Amino acid sequence: MKVAIAGAGVMGSGIALCSIQAGYQTLLYDLNEAATEKGRAYIYKELAKAVEKGKMTTEQAEKAKSLLHTTTNREDLVADLVLEAVLEKPEIKRELFSALETINSPDTLLATNTSSIPITQIAAGLAKPERVVGIHFFNPAHLMKLVEIISGAATTPEVAEKAFNWALSLGKTAVHAKDAPGFIVNRVARHYYVEGLKLAEEQVASFEAIDRLCESSGFRMGPFRLMDLIGVDTNFSVTSSMYQQFHYDPKFRPSRIQQQKVDAGQHGRKTGKGFYSYED
């Protein structure tokens, strides 16, 4: 089985890492070579860490490396499973799938790693919307065990089952979900971020104090540290999407503080500054 990943950012690279570790020939695509090389460097670094920690042998790491290929040519995205992890914008995803549909076999699974955009909306307009499925990983993809398999209105049970089994073959815990706003995890988790941001907006406590309180209560990371890890921009995009899908229900309202961070380009760890500074 050949796998192709569109988008060499943190999520796309992490998913590609999972795929090669499971023994799949994997193609990682992005628009420019700098992005694909950055993705390759990230994958090699994580493999080296795994060897250092004794989680895999040097031989296994080298084997995994040999399964990874990169490209900047979208026409190369021909595989048994093509999974996109590009920008969280419906029009970009629809255009990509429209192009992929013309160059791939009718049996190719077209999967999206979207966090919140309806699968049905992404598949709309395709000749075979029944082969589009959500395969939603969580950051960091190679460490987080859960993967949501989301069926759109047209997705066939066979396609969902193939996606489910592929996720299991990566060593993940897969769960089926319906095409509802935020699916399962993002709907449940949204208020962890939104309420934390409301407390900060109302100056009830600082980012650090809110994080410390949540972490002392058993959460591995407070909402602000977690947003910095995920990407402040990505988190804001998901909240905005869900706010719209829930017909502007106030409980999903995006935060002005988060909007300001995004406008300032302070997207968290990946930019060196978010709610915290990572520039040292």
Secondary structure as GFF3:
##gff-version 3
##sequence-region A 1 280
A	DSSP	beta_strand	2	6	.	.	.	ID=ss1
A	DSSP	alpha_helix	10	21	.	.	.	ID=ss2
A	DSSP	beta_strand	25	29	.	.	.	ID=ss3
A	DSSP	alpha_helix	33	52	.	.	.	ID=ss4
A	DSSP	alpha_helix	58	66	.	.	.	ID=ss5
A	DSSP	beta_strand	68	71	.	.	.	ID=ss6
A	DSSP	three_ten_helix	74	76	.	.	.	ID=ss7
A	DSSP	beta_strand	81	84	.	.	.	ID=ss8
A	DSSP	alpha_helix	90	103	.	.	.	ID=ss9
A	DSSP	beta_strand	109	112	.	.	.	ID=ss10
A	DSSP	alpha_helix	119	123	.	.	.	ID=ss11
A	DSSP	three_ten_helix	129	131	.	.	.	ID=ss12
A	DSSP	beta_strand	132	136	.	.	.	ID=ss13
A	DSSP	beta_strand	146	151	.	.	.	ID=ss14
A	DSSP	alpha_helix	157	169	.	.	.	ID=ss15
A	DSSP	beta_strand	173	178	.	.	.	ID=ss16
A	DSSP	alpha_helix	185	201	.	.	.	ID=ss17
A	DSSP	alpha_helix	207	216	.	.	.	ID=ss18
A	DSSP	alpha_helix	223	230	.	.	.	ID=ss19
A	DSSP	alpha_helix	232	245	.	.	.	ID=ss20
A	DSSP	three_ten_helix	250	252	.	.	.	ID=ss21
A	DSSP	alpha_helix	256	263	.	.	.	ID=ss22
A	DSSP	three_ten_helix	269	271	.	.	.	ID=ss23
###
